[in-house]
Amino acid sequence: MSMQAIKKIIINADDFAQSAAIEAAIIDLAERSIIHSTSALVLSPRWRLSASKLANLPIQAGLHLDLTSHFTHEFGYYHQLPRLIASAYTNRLDSKRLESIIELQFDRFTDNFGRNPDFIDGHQHVHQLPVVRDALFSVIDKKNWGMQAENWLRICQTQYRRGLKAQLISALGASETQKLANKNGILTNSDFAGVYNFDSHTNLNILWERWLANLQGNFPVIMCHVAKKLQSTLADSSDSIYQSRFKEYAWLSSPEFKALLESKGYLS
């Protein structure tokens, strides 16, 4: 590699503790220094035992705030994503109930992991929605979180045009969440990528080349969703992107991905 300065990047794997296949992929990629962080679904029944696995990984560990997965049924707070978005934008969400389920997840993370999350983001980006983000910042303030240097909050704001889906996600509340983070002195990522339609024909090489070519700032985040095929792996009817996870894992594990990172000035 040339003597050019090494650029910083955070590759974050979402959904730790969702399933054994997802955990296996994240653990493997973390141990090989391919990913830098992962965010956990702490309402999963796997979380209590999975937390010890995560604690041994050389990466940051975050809370993946969950209001929409099937894990939430047990805790009496499930929303289909379209209904949650509609309720958030028409101010029909109970802020006290939201604070309660957010605080529950924060406490489940710390109780089983042994310390506060390094960062916070949202499953299906729910943390940035109106009412939800206010409830989240109330819990953040109550827990005195965000004051440590390693703490950061994911902002789903793209600094470069990366397709309609990315623009829609950003429009659902990224700029307002950034303002609240700034007001509270909480570090945020400088750019956000990793959004695509999970189509089986997607060329991940081309996508990643585009993302890496125009990342902005000194703290960009690219999210990924991975799973490793295991002997016991079965089709997961609750996971609409299950097959795409295998494809992403294969790509991130490949020599071609490492070569692409190096060619763009990043090291895995």
C-alpha positions as CSV (number, residue, x, y, z in Angstrom):
1,M,0.0,0.0,0.0
2,S,1.2,3.6,-0.7
3,M,2.2,6.1,2.0
4,Q,-1.1,7.9,1.8
5,A,-2.8,8.6,5.1
6,I,-5.1,5.9,6.4
7,K,-8.7,7.0,6.5
8,K,-11.0,6.0,9.3
9,I,-14.2,4.1,8.9
10,I,-16.7,2.3,11.2
11,I,-18.2,-0.9,9.7
12,N,-21.1,-1.8,12.0
13,A,-22.9,-5.1,11.9
14,D,-26.5,-4.8,13.0
15,D,-28.7,-7.4,14.9
16,F,-26.3,-9.2,17.2
17,A,-28.2,-11.8,19.3
18,Q,-31.0,-12.2,16.7
19,S,-29.9,-15.7,15.8
20,A,-27.0,-18.1,16.0
21,A,-26.2,-17.6,12.3
22,I,-26.0,-13.8,12.7
23,E,-23.9,-14.1,15.8
24,A,-21.4,-16.5,14.2
25,A,-20.9,-14.2,11.3
26,I,-20.4,-11.1,13.5
27,I,-18.0,-13.0,15.8
28,D,-15.9,-14.2,12.8
29,L,-15.7,-10.8,11.2
30,A,-14.9,-9.1,14.5
31,E,-12.1,-11.5,15.3
32,R,-10.6,-10.9,11.8
33,S,-10.9,-7.1,12.3
34,I,-13.2,-6.7,9.3
35,I,-16.0,-5.0,11.3
36,H,-15.4,-2.4,14.0
37,S,-18.7,-2.5,16.0
38,T,-22.0,-4.3,16.4
39,S,-25.4,-3.4,17.9
40,A,-27.4,-5.9,19.9
41,L,-31.1,-6.8,20.0
42,V,-31.3,-7.1,23.8
43,L,-35.0,-8.2,23.8
44,S,-33.9,-11.4,22.1
45,P,-34.0,-14.5,24.4
46,R,-30.5,-15.2,23.3
47,W,-29.1,-11.9,24.6
48,R,-28.3,-12.9,28.2
49,L,-25.9,-15.7,27.1
50,S,-24.8,-13.9,23.9
51,A,-23.6,-10.9,25.9
52,S,-20.6,-12.8,27.2
53,K,-19.6,-13.6,23.6
54,L,-19.8,-10.0,22.7
55,A,-17.8,-8.9,25.7
56,N,-14.8,-10.9,24.4
57,L,-14.8,-9.3,20.9
58,P,-12.3,-6.5,20.0
59,I,-15.0,-4.2,18.8
60,Q,-17.4,-1.6,20.1
61,A,-20.8,-2.8,21.4
62,G,-24.0,-0.9,21.0
63,L,-27.7,-1.0,21.8
64,H,-29.9,-1.6,18.8
65,L,-33.1,0.0,20.0
66,D,-36.0,-2.3,19.0
67,L,-39.7,-1.4,18.7
68,T,-40.6,-3.5,15.7
69,S,-39.1,-7.0,15.8
70,H,-41.0,-10.1,17.0
71,F,-38.9,-10.1,20.2
72,T,-41.0,-7.1,21.4
73,H,-44.2,-9.1,21.6
74,E,-43.1,-10.6,24.9
75,F,-42.6,-7.1,26.4
76,G,-45.9,-5.7,25.2
77,Y,-44.6,-3.1,22.8
78,Y,-44.8,-4.3,19.2
79,H,-45.4,-2.0,16.2
80,Q,-45.3,-2.8,12.6
81,L,-42.9,-0.3,11.1
82,P,-45.4,1.6,8.8
83,R,-47.8,2.0,11.7
84,L,-45.1,3.1,14.1
85,I,-44.0,5.8,11.6
86,A,-47.6,7.0,11.1
87,S,-48.2,7.1,14.9
88,A,-45.0,9.0,15.5
89,Y,-45.8,11.6,12.9
90,T,-49.3,12.1,14.1
91,N,-48.2,12.3,17.8
92,R,-50.2,9.2,18.8
93,L,-47.4,7.4,20.7
94,D,-47.3,7.3,24.5
95,S,-44.0,9.0,25.5
96,K,-44.0,7.4,29.0
97,R,-44.5,3.9,27.6
98,L,-41.7,4.6,25.1
99,E,-39.4,5.8,27.8
100,S,-40.2,2.6,29.8
101,I,-39.4,0.2,26.9
102,I,-36.2,2.2,26.0
103,E,-35.0,2.2,29.6
104,L,-35.8,-1.5,29.8
105,Q,-33.5,-2.2,26.8
106,F,-30.8,0.1,28.1
107,D,-30.8,-1.7,31.5
108,R,-30.9,-5.2,29.8
109,F,-27.8,-4.2,27.9
110,T,-25.9,-3.0,30.9
111,D,-27.1,-5.7,33.3
112,N,-25.9,-8.5,31.0
113,F,-22.9,-6.8,29.3
114,G,-21.5,-5.3,32.4
115,R,-21.3,-1.7,31.2
116,N,-23.1,0.9,29.2
117,P,-23.4,0.6,25.4
118,D,-20.6,2.3,23.5
119,F,-23.2,3.6,21.1
120,I,-26.9,3.6,20.4
121,D,-28.7,3.1,17.1
122,G,-32.1,1.7,16.1
123,H,-33.5,-1.4,14.5
124,Q,-35.1,-0.2,11.3
125,H,-33.8,3.2,12.3
126,V,-36.7,3.8,14.8
127,H,-34.5,5.8,17.2
128,Q,-34.8,8.9,15.0
129,L,-38.6,9.1,14.7
130,P,-40.6,11.9,16.4
131,V,-41.6,11.1,20.0
132,V,-39.3,8.1,19.9
133,R,-36.2,10.3,19.8
134,D,-37.5,12.6,22.6
135,A,-38.1,9.5,24.7
136,L,-34.6,8.2,23.9
137,F,-33.0,11.5,24.9
138,S,-34.9,11.5,28.2
139,V,-33.5,8.0,29.0
140,I,-30.0,9.1,27.8
141,D,-30.2,12.1,30.2
142,K,-31.5,9.9,33.0
143,K,-28.6,7.4,32.6
144,N,-26.0,10.2,32.1
145,W,-25.0,8.5,28.9
146,G,-23.0,10.0,26.1
147,M,-20.4,11.9,28.2
148,Q,-17.6,9.3,27.6
149,A,-15.3,9.7,24.7
150,E,-16.2,6.4,23.2
151,N,-20.0,7.1,23.2
152,W,-21.8,8.0,20.0
153,L,-25.2,8.0,18.5
154,R,-25.9,6.9,15.0
155,I,-27.3,9.5,12.7
156,C,-28.9,8.2,9.5
157,Q,-28.0,11.3,7.5
158,T,-26.2,10.7,4.2
159,Q,-23.8,13.4,3.2
160,Y,-23.8,12.3,-0.4
161,R,-26.7,11.2,-2.6
162,R,-27.0,7.4,-2.2
163,G,-30.4,6.5,-3.6
164,L,-34.0,7.1,-2.8
165,K,-34.2,4.6,0.1
166,A,-31.3,6.2,1.8
167,Q,-32.9,9.6,1.3
168,L,-36.2,8.4,2.8
169,I,-34.6,6.9,5.8
170,S,-32.6,10.2,6.4
171,A,-35.8,12.2,6.0
172,L,-37.6,10.3,8.8
173,G,-35.7,12.3,11.4
174,A,-32.0,12.3,11.0
175,S,-31.5,16.1,11.0
176,E,-33.7,16.5,14.1
177,T,-31.8,13.8,15.9
178,Q,-28.5,15.4,15.0
179,K,-29.7,18.7,16.5
180,L,-30.6,17.0,19.8
181,A,-27.3,15.2,19.8
182,N,-25.5,18.5,19.3
183,K,-27.5,20.1,22.1
184,N,-26.6,17.3,24.5
185,G,-22.9,17.2,23.5
186,I,-23.1,13.7,22.1
187,L,-20.8,12.5,19.4
188,T,-22.3,11.4,16.1
189,N,-21.1,9.8,12.9
190,S,-20.0,12.2,10.1
191,D,-21.7,10.2,7.3
192,F,-23.9,7.1,6.9
193,A,-24.0,4.4,4.2
194,G,-25.0,0.8,3.8
195,V,-28.6,1.3,2.7
196,Y,-29.8,-0.8,-0.3
197,N,-32.8,-2.8,-1.3
198,F,-31.4,-6.3,-0.3
199,D,-32.2,-7.5,-3.8
200,S,-30.6,-10.9,-4.6
201,H,-29.1,-9.5,-7.8
202,T,-27.3,-6.6,-6.0
203,N,-23.6,-6.4,-6.8
204,L,-22.1,-5.7,-3.4
205,N,-18.7,-4.9,-5.0
206,I,-20.1,-2.0,-7.0
207,L,-22.2,-0.8,-4.0
208,W,-19.3,-0.7,-1.6
209,E,-17.0,0.9,-4.2
210,R,-19.5,3.7,-4.5
211,W,-19.9,4.1,-0.7
212,L,-16.2,4.1,0.0
213,A,-15.5,6.6,-2.9
214,N,-17.5,9.4,-1.4
215,L,-17.7,9.0,2.4
216,Q,-17.5,12.4,4.2
217,G,-15.9,13.5,7.4
218,N,-13.6,11.7,9.8
219,F,-16.2,9.3,11.4
220,P,-18.3,7.7,8.7
221,V,-20.4,4.6,9.5
222,I,-21.4,1.9,7.0
223,M,-23.9,-0.6,8.3
224,C,-24.0,-4.3,7.3
225,H,-26.3,-7.3,7.9
226,V,-24.5,-10.6,8.0
227,A,-25.2,-14.3,8.8
228,K,-23.0,-17.4,8.5
229,K,-24.4,-20.7,7.2
230,L,-24.3,-23.3,9.9
231,Q,-25.3,-26.9,9.9
232,S,-28.3,-26.0,12.1
233,T,-29.2,-23.0,10.0
234,L,-32.9,-23.0,9.0
235,A,-34.8,-20.5,7.0
236,D,-36.0,-17.7,9.3
237,S,-39.5,-16.7,8.4
238,S,-39.3,-13.6,10.6
239,D,-36.3,-12.3,8.8
240,S,-37.1,-10.9,5.3
241,I,-33.4,-10.3,4.5
242,Y,-32.0,-13.6,5.6
243,Q,-30.5,-14.6,2.3
244,S,-29.0,-11.2,1.8
245,R,-27.2,-11.7,5.1
246,F,-25.3,-14.7,3.8
247,K,-24.3,-12.8,0.7
248,E,-23.0,-9.9,2.7
249,Y,-21.0,-12.1,4.9
250,A,-19.4,-13.8,1.9
251,W,-18.5,-10.5,0.4
252,L,-17.0,-9.0,3.6
253,S,-15.0,-12.2,4.1
254,S,-13.5,-12.1,0.6
255,P,-10.0,-11.1,-0.5
256,E,-11.7,-8.7,-3.0
257,F,-13.3,-6.7,-0.1
258,K,-10.0,-6.3,1.6
259,A,-8.4,-5.2,-1.6
260,L,-11.2,-2.7,-2.2
261,L,-10.7,-1.2,1.3
262,E,-7.0,-0.8,0.7
263,S,-7.4,0.7,-2.7
264,K,-9.7,3.4,-1.2
265,G,-7.3,4.2,1.6
266,Y,-9.0,2.2,4.4
267,L,-7.7,-0.7,6.4
268,S,-10.0,-3.4,7.8
